Amino acid sequence: MQLDVFTLVPHAFAWLTEQRPLAAVLGTELDLRLFSYRDTTPLRAGQVDDEPYGGGAGMVLRVDVVAAALDAVYGGQPDQRVVALTPQGRQLTQEVVEELAGEEKLTLLSARYEGFDERVVQHLASDAISIGPYVLSNGDLPAMVLVDAIARRLPGAIAEESGAWESFSVALEGGLEYPHYTRPADFNGWHVPEVLVSGDHGKIDAWRREQSRKRTVL
């Protein structure tokens, strides 16, 4: 997958691109490209944001700045899906991750502290996604969450088998997590559930699905 991220601070994603062990965990099929709004801004002195019309606290990423960045990379509006990361977007779930991971090319637009000029979401993006009903001071964090979630579902990721179980669990049961246990099987009288050491994979899967339903709140 070619995954393009437009951001104010490309170096914030260094942990994905420079840390070899982590990059290996996230998979080999991810072509992550990072673009800075400041490199292509039509404004002087690298300006990318402005005060919103009508007043209010904080600065907002300008629509002409985002349009210039997309034009510089794609020569206009790209053919692939363009996702704006905004609290007003549709909620990020594992099903949404699976949907996005199926794209050959994907573009993510990271926002300024107070978000985008609304025209970015309305006219330059084809999708809008939120990682939760709250506001962050760092607009790149939602993009990082989405990159991580998508990358671990790509071929070659060490977490691929784990991700496949999560996808299966969501599709059938609506759950995400179940309890994990490691050795020793008995520690201070705290025992690993007998079903997990039974070797019966059918019973183990059924137990995990049941635990996932109980533990996950959607």
C-alpha positions as CSV (number, residue, x, y, z in Angstrom):
1,M,0.0,0.0,0.0
2,Q,1.1,3.5,-0.8
3,L,0.1,5.6,2.2
4,D,0.7,9.4,2.0
5,V,0.5,11.6,5.1
6,F,0.3,15.3,4.8
7,T,1.5,16.9,8.1
8,L,3.2,19.9,9.7
9,V,5.8,17.7,11.4
10,P,7.0,14.8,9.2
11,H,9.7,14.0,11.7
12,A,7.0,13.1,14.2
13,F,6.5,9.8,12.2
14,A,10.2,8.9,12.5
15,W,9.4,6.0,14.9
16,L,7.6,4.4,12.0
17,T,10.2,4.9,9.3
18,E,13.5,4.8,11.2
19,Q,13.1,2.2,13.9
20,R,13.9,-1.0,12.0
21,P,12.4,-3.6,14.5
22,L,9.2,-1.6,14.7
23,A,9.0,-1.1,11.0
24,A,9.4,-4.9,10.6
25,V,6.5,-5.5,13.0
26,L,4.3,-3.2,11.0
27,G,4.9,-5.0,7.8
28,T,6.9,-4.9,4.5
29,E,4.0,-3.8,2.2
30,L,3.7,-0.3,3.5
31,D,5.2,2.5,1.4
32,L,4.8,5.4,3.8
33,R,5.4,8.8,2.2
34,L,5.4,12.0,4.4
35,F,4.8,15.5,3.0
36,S,5.0,18.8,4.9
37,Y,2.4,21.5,4.2
38,R,5.2,24.1,4.8
39,D,7.2,22.9,1.8
40,T,4.4,23.9,-0.6
41,T,2.5,26.6,1.2
42,P,1.6,29.6,-1.1
43,L,2.0,31.9,1.9
44,R,5.2,33.7,3.0
45,A,7.5,32.5,5.7
46,G,6.1,29.0,5.8
47,Q,2.7,30.1,7.1
48,V,0.1,27.4,7.0
49,D,-2.7,28.5,9.4
50,D,-4.8,31.6,10.2
51,E,-7.4,32.9,12.7
52,P,-10.9,31.6,12.0
53,Y,-13.5,34.0,10.6
54,G,-15.9,35.1,13.4
55,G,-13.2,34.8,16.0
56,G,-12.3,32.1,18.5
57,A,-9.3,30.6,20.2
58,G,-6.5,28.9,18.2
59,M,-5.4,28.7,14.6
60,V,-6.9,26.7,11.8
61,L,-5.1,25.0,8.8
62,R,-6.0,27.0,5.7
63,V,-7.8,25.5,2.7
64,D,-5.4,27.0,0.2
65,V,-2.4,25.5,2.0
66,V,-3.9,22.0,1.8
67,A,-5.0,22.5,-1.8
68,A,-1.4,23.6,-2.7
69,A,0.1,20.5,-1.0
70,L,-2.2,18.1,-2.9
71,D,-1.6,19.9,-6.2
72,A,2.2,19.7,-5.7
73,V,2.2,15.9,-5.1
74,Y,-0.7,14.8,-7.3
75,G,-1.1,17.6,-9.9
76,G,-4.6,18.3,-8.6
77,Q,-7.2,16.3,-6.7
78,P,-5.9,12.7,-6.3
79,D,-7.8,9.7,-7.5
80,Q,-7.4,7.7,-4.3
81,R,-9.3,8.2,-1.1
82,V,-8.3,11.3,0.9
83,V,-9.1,11.0,4.6
84,A,-9.3,14.1,6.8
85,L,-8.5,13.3,10.5
86,T,-11.1,15.3,12.4
87,P,-13.3,14.8,15.5
88,Q,-16.3,15.3,13.3
89,G,-15.5,12.3,11.1
90,R,-16.9,8.8,11.3
91,Q,-15.7,6.8,14.3
92,L,-12.6,4.6,13.8
93,T,-13.4,1.0,14.4
94,Q,-11.6,-2.3,13.4
95,E,-14.1,-2.6,10.5
96,V,-13.1,0.8,9.2
97,V,-9.4,-0.2,9.5
98,E,-10.1,-3.3,7.4
99,E,-11.9,-1.2,4.9
100,L,-9.0,1.2,4.6
101,A,-6.3,-1.5,4.6
102,G,-7.9,-2.8,1.4
103,E,-7.0,0.3,-0.5
104,E,-4.0,0.3,-2.9
105,K,-3.3,4.0,-2.3
106,L,-4.5,6.2,0.6
107,T,-4.0,9.8,1.6
108,L,-4.3,11.1,5.2
109,L,-4.6,14.8,6.0
110,S,-3.4,15.7,9.4
111,A,-4.9,18.9,10.9
112,R,-3.6,21.9,12.9
113,Y,-4.3,22.2,16.6
114,E,-7.8,23.6,16.1
115,G,-8.5,21.6,12.9
116,F,-9.1,22.4,9.3
117,D,-10.8,25.1,7.4
118,E,-14.1,23.3,6.9
119,R,-13.7,23.5,3.1
120,V,-10.9,21.0,3.4
121,V,-13.3,18.4,4.7
122,Q,-16.1,19.3,2.4
123,H,-14.2,19.7,-0.9
124,L,-10.6,18.3,-0.7
125,A,-11.2,15.1,1.3
126,S,-13.4,12.2,0.3
127,D,-13.7,10.8,3.8
128,A,-13.4,12.0,7.4
129,I,-12.4,9.8,10.3
130,S,-12.3,10.4,14.1
131,I,-10.3,8.4,16.6
132,G,-12.6,9.5,19.4
133,P,-15.0,12.2,20.6
134,Y,-12.3,14.4,22.0
135,V,-9.9,17.2,20.8
136,L,-6.1,16.8,20.9
137,S,-3.4,19.4,20.9
138,N,-1.4,17.4,18.4
139,G,-3.1,16.9,15.0
140,D,-0.7,14.1,14.0
141,L,-1.6,11.7,16.7
142,P,-4.8,10.5,15.0
143,A,-2.9,10.0,11.8
144,M,-0.3,7.9,13.7
145,V,-3.0,5.8,15.2
146,L,-4.6,5.2,11.8
147,V,-1.2,4.4,10.1
148,D,-0.3,1.9,12.9
149,A,-3.8,0.2,12.7
150,I,-3.7,-0.1,8.9
151,A,0.0,-1.2,8.6
152,R,-0.4,-4.2,11.0
153,R,-3.2,-5.5,8.7
154,L,-0.9,-5.5,5.6
155,P,0.8,-8.7,4.2
156,G,4.2,-9.3,5.9
157,A,3.3,-7.8,9.2
158,I,4.3,-9.9,12.2
159,A,1.0,-9.0,13.8
160,E,-0.9,-10.3,10.7
161,E,-2.2,-13.4,12.4
162,S,-3.2,-11.4,15.5
163,G,-4.9,-8.9,13.2
164,A,-6.7,-11.6,11.3
165,W,-8.2,-12.9,14.6
166,E,-9.3,-9.4,15.6
167,S,-11.0,-9.0,12.2
168,F,-12.7,-12.4,12.6
169,S,-13.8,-11.6,16.1
170,V,-15.2,-8.2,15.0
171,A,-17.1,-9.7,12.1
172,L,-18.7,-12.5,14.0
173,E,-19.0,-11.4,17.6
174,G,-18.5,-7.6,17.7
175,G,-15.6,-7.9,20.1
176,L,-11.9,-7.0,20.0
177,E,-10.1,-8.2,23.1
178,Y,-9.8,-11.4,25.1
179,P,-7.6,-12.2,28.1
180,H,-4.0,-13.4,27.5
181,Y,-2.0,-15.6,29.8
182,T,1.7,-16.8,29.7
183,R,3.8,-19.2,31.8
184,P,3.9,-20.2,34.5
185,A,0.4,-21.8,34.5
186,D,0.3,-21.4,38.3
187,F,1.7,-18.3,40.0
188,N,1.0,-17.7,43.7
189,G,-2.2,-19.7,43.3
190,W,-3.4,-17.7,40.3
191,H,-4.2,-20.2,37.6
192,V,-4.4,-20.0,33.8
193,P,-7.9,-21.1,32.7
194,E,-7.9,-24.8,32.1
195,V,-9.3,-24.5,28.6
196,L,-6.2,-22.6,27.5
197,V,-3.9,-25.5,28.4
198,S,-6.3,-28.2,27.1
199,G,-4.9,-28.2,23.6
200,D,-8.4,-28.2,22.2
201,H,-8.3,-25.3,19.7
202,G,-12.0,-25.4,19.0
203,K,-12.8,-24.9,22.7
204,I,-10.1,-22.2,23.0
205,D,-11.5,-20.2,20.1
206,A,-15.0,-20.5,21.5
207,W,-13.8,-19.4,25.0
208,R,-12.0,-16.4,23.4
209,R,-15.0,-15.3,21.5
210,E,-17.1,-15.5,24.7
211,Q,-14.5,-13.5,26.6
212,S,-14.3,-11.0,23.8
213,R,-18.0,-10.4,23.9
214,K,-17.9,-9.8,27.7
215,R,-14.9,-7.5,27.7
216,T,-15.3,-5.3,24.7
217,V,-17.5,-2.2,24.9
218,L,-18.6,-0.9,21.4
